[in-house]
Amino acid sequence: PLFILLATLLFSGVAAAQCPQPVNILQNPDFENYGPPCIVPPNTTVEAAFNQGCVQGWQAANQTPSICTTNPASGLLSACLGFAPPNESNYREAIFQDLIICQGENYQLTFSHRALEGNATVDVYMASGLTNVPINDPVGFAINPTWQFIQTINAGNAWQVATLNFTANNLANNQLLFQVTGGGDVVLDNMSMICISQIDPQIAATNLGSGQFNFVGSAPAQPPLAVVNWCWDFGDGSPTVSGANLSSVTHTYATSGNHQVCLTIQDNCCFCLNTICTTVSYDACACGQNPQVLNTGGITNWTGLTQDINNDVIIAPGTDLVITSSTLNIKSPCKFVVMRGASLNVRGSELRTACESNKWGGIIVWGNSVIDHSNPPAGT
């Protein structure tokens, strides 16, 4: 299903209900997919369930970790890792799962944990070279210095949620490992591991007037990572749009208000995602940011028009704008700018504010065209 989704998204301009969401890359993250040769259904703790291959996606890395049914965080089952007294220092149960990861990508791992009694600790690693240990010889591994240590988690006697963020620093370390390391037995449940692209997207928004905005996305490449899909959510309930070449889009809002626009990029490694959001404000009475420049030379006639003026109108030198028998509703604070050598003639027409509560910007006449008038003094 993931590959079908990706193929769909790569077509230019595809509309969808929502942009891609992070995918949990862990199999059987809540340990509910459990079966033969273990007892089905379990009604108590099942010793060595991981060694026997009863828990899909997971294996035993050391000793005989169990499936347990006592007070799970959700569902019916949890993973139980036992810790023995100091005189049995090697008895530190551990489980692991093989993964497909991308070196240099960011990952977020979350899981629920609690100690069966008192307090306990669990170490989390990205490891390599682990194999399932049999029941009759359950002594597994020694910590390899090339493994990536993620964090030690302190578990109390109530359910808590741990959130660990890390960057995968070695492609060879593609096994997620949990090992109880002190204090007592630990229960694990409700796991999630998602990939967050190393590429950080940005959004630049331009108000074109009349509710229309242009959005330009940027995402500096992090070789060998590159963006393969851009997905836009405009925050107004309209369908999202996505495509391999949609780094720039235009969207028109029907109603005034604040709209949260989100861009989700998908990279070429493990389909990792990253999302950035910004808020744009659309005021139906507000002037846009895309001036209309009349640079025709000679006479330009606007005759018999009834329309909104959504942006500044700039009349360039050598151009004469003649407005006849027209009604122009001008957004606030849009204005007419008459440059030196240009003219504006209004005949039998009404130039008025588009909204009664706002004023339009009036008519500004600039002076000598060889002087920079791009920032005229206030009030001119």
N, C-alpha and C positions, 0 to 999 in steps of 0.2 A: 504493500500500500504506500510506503514512503516513496518508492521509486516512481510509482504512478503519479503521486502528488507532485514530485519534482518535475516530471515531464510535462505535466499540465501547466505548471507555473512558468515554464521557460518560454511559452508562446507569448509574443508581444501583445500587451493590452488585454490580457485575460481578466475578466471580472469574477470575483469570488466573494463568498460570504464573509470571510475574514482572512487576514494574512496568516502565513504559517506560524504555528505555535511550537515552542520547544518540545522536543521529543525525548522522553525518558529512555536512555540507551540501555538500561538494565533489564534483563529478563527476570520475570517473576519477582518484582520488587517487594511484594508483601508476603512472599513465601506461601501463598495460598495454592499454587499449582504443585500439588503433592500427590504421590501415588505409589503404586507397587514398585519394588517388592515390600514396601512398608505397609503397615496396617491401614486400611481405608474404611471409614474415616478414623483418624486418631481420636482417642478419648482421654489421652494422657500424654506425658512426655515420651517421645520416640527417640531412644538413644541411637546415635550413629546414623541418623537419617541421611545426612549429607554424604557420608562414606558410601552408603548403599545406592546412591543415585536416585533417591526418592524425591528430591527437591529440584525441580527443573531449573537449569541455568546456574546452579550453585554446586560447589564441591567442598570437600573437607581438605583444609591445608595442614591441620595438625590435630591429633587426638580425635575424639568422637563427638563433634557438635551435634546438637539435638534439635528436633522440632518440638515445640511445646504449645500447649493450649490454654495456659493459665493467664487470664487477663491480657489478651493481645491488644495492641494499640488500635487495630481494626480487624475486621474479618474474624477468622477462627484460629489462625496459626501465626507463630512468631519463630525466630531463630534464637536458640539458647546456647550461649558459649560459656563453658565451665572453666573455673580457675581453681587449682588445687593448692593445698598448703605449701609453705616454703620448702619442705623436704621433698616435694615433687615439683621442682621448679620448671620442668619441661612440660608439665601438664597445663598448657595454655591453649585452649581450643581456638581454632581459627577457621574461617570460611573464605572462599574467594570466588570470583567470577571472571571469565575471559571476556575482554571487550575489544572493540575496534575504536581506536582513538587517533587523534591527529596531534602530532608534536607542535607545540607552540600555541595550541588553542586553549581557551579558558573553559574550565568546567566548574559547575556548582553541584555539590553533593549534599543532599539532605536525607536525614533518617531519624526515626524515633528510637529512643533507648531508655532503659531503666535497669537498675540493679535488683536482683532478687532479694538481697538482704544488704542493708547498710549502703556502702559506697563501693564503686568499682571503676576500673579504667579500661578503655579500649583504644588500641592503636590502629590507625588507618594508614595504609600504604597503597601506592601504585607499584606493583611488583612484577616479577617475571620468573619463568622457569618452574612455577608451581604445578604439581600434579595431585590428583585425588589420592589420599592415603587410604589403604585398606584397613578394615577393622582389626585384622590380626597383626598389623604392623603400623600403628597409627602415628608414629613419631615422624613429623614432617621436616620442616625447614629450619635453617638458621638465617637470621636477618642478613640480607645481602647489602653491602654498602652502596651498590649501584641503584638500589630501589629508591623511589621517591617517597620520603616520609611526608604525610599530609598533616596529621594532628593527633594528639592524644585527647580523648574525650572522657570527662569525668561523669559517671552515671550515678544518679541518686535512686532512691526507692520509689520515685514517681516518674511517669512518662515525661520525657523532655524531647525537644526537637533540636538536632544539631544541623547547622548549615556551614559547610566548608567550601571555600572558593580557592581554586588553585589553577596553575598553568601546567599542562603536561610538558615535562622537560626532556623526556626520553621515549621515543616511539617503542622501544623494546619493553618498557614497563607498561604492559597492556592488561594487567590483571589487578582487579580491585580486591584488596585484602583487608579483612577485619580480624584482629586478634585481641582477646581479653588478656590484659597484662598485669592486673593487680586487684586486690580487694575482695573479689568474689565473682559470682556468676552474673552474666549480663544478658539481657534480652534485647533483640533488634527487630525492627519492623518498619513498614511504610517508607521504603527507600526510593530516592529519585536521583538521577544523575543526568544533567543536561549540558549541552555544549553551547558556549557563548563565543561567537566569532571574535577573533583578535582584531578584526577590522571594525573601526569605530565610525559609523555613519554620522553625517551632519545634514541639516536642512536649512536652506535659504528660501525665504518666502517673500514674494512681491505682490502687493495689492494692485491689481489692474483696474479696479473699479467695478461697480455694479455687481459685487459679490464674487467677482472672478479673481482667483489667485494663481500665480505661477509658483510652483515648488520645484526647487533644484536640489537634488541629493548629491552628496559627495561622500566618497569612502576611499581614503588613501590606501592603496594596495600595500599589503604586507607579504611580499613574495616568500613562498610560492602561493600564498593565498590571494584569491581574486573574487570579486562579486560575480555571481552567476544569476542572481535574481533580485529585483527590486519590487517591493510590495508597499502600496500606499493605502492608508486608512485615513479618510478625511474627517472623521469624527462627527459626521452629521447623519449617520445611518445609511448613507448611500453605499453601494457595493464597493469593495476594495478593488484596486487594479494592480496587476503585477506583470512583469515581463523582464527578459534579459537585458533590454535596452531602455527601460523606463526610469532612467535616472532623473528625468525632468518630466513633469506633468502639469496640466492646467485643470483647475476644478472651479466650478461655480456654486456658491452657496445660495440657497433659496431664502433663508431667513437670517436676520441679524443675530448677533451673539458671539460668544467666544467658542471656538472650535479647536479641539485638540487633534493635531495632525501627527500621525505616526508613520515612520518609515522603517520597515524591516528588511534587512539585507540578508541574503543567504550566500555563503561562500562555497568554494569548490572542494572543501575538505570535510567529509563527514556531514555535509549539509548543516553546518553550524550557523546559528542565527545571531543577529544583534539588532536591537530596536532603539530608535531615538524618537522622541516626541517633542513637539513645540505647539504653542497656542497662538492662533491667529484670531483677530477680532474683526468681524464684519459689521459695519454700521451702514445701513441702507442709505443714510444721508451723507456719508463721508466721501470726500474726494479721493480718487485713486492715486497711484504713484507712477502712472505711465503717461506723461504729457503727450498731447497731440500736437505735433509740429506741422504747421502749414508752410511749405517751402516751395510752392508751385511756381512762383514768379508770375506777375500779372494778377488778374482778377479771379478770385474764388467766390462763387455765389452760393449762399445758403438761402434758399427760397422756399417758403411754405412748409417749414419744418415745425414739428411738435415733438421734442425729444429731450432726453436727459443729457446733460453735460457731466460726464463722470470723472474727467481729468482736466488739468490745466490745458488751455489752448494757447499755443505760442505761435504768433504770426511773425515769420522770418522776414528780413529785409527784402524788398522787392515784391512782396506779396500784399495784395489788397483784399481783405475779407469784407464782403458785402452781405449783410443779413437782412432779408426782406420778408415781411409778412410771416414771421416765425415766432414761436413761443419756445424758449429754451429754459428748462428747469435745471438749475446749476447746483451741483452738490457742494457741500461746505468742506473746506474753504477754497474750492476751485476758482480760478480766475482767468481772465484773458490777459495775455502779455503781448503788447505791441512794441516790437523792436524798432530801432531807428531805421527809417527807410521803408517801414511797413505802415499800413493804415487799417482802421476798422471803421466801417460805416454801418449804422443800424437804422433801418427804415421801416416804420410801421410794425415794429416787433417788440416783444416783451422778453427781457432777460430777468429772471426772477429766481429766488431760492427754491431748491427742490423740496425742502422741508421747512415748515413755518417756524420751527423752533431754532433754526440755524441761519447764519448769514453766509452768502457766498463771498468770494474774495475780491470782487470788483474788477476794475480794468487798470492795469499797470502799464505805463508808457516808459520804455527805456530810452536812454540817451544814446550817445555816440557808440556805434557798433564796434569800433576798434578797442573800446574799453571793456574789460571783463565785467559783465553784469550778472555773473552766475550767482553771486551772493549780495544782492542789493541791500542797502540799509533797511532796517525794520520800518515799515510804514510807507515805503516808496512803492 
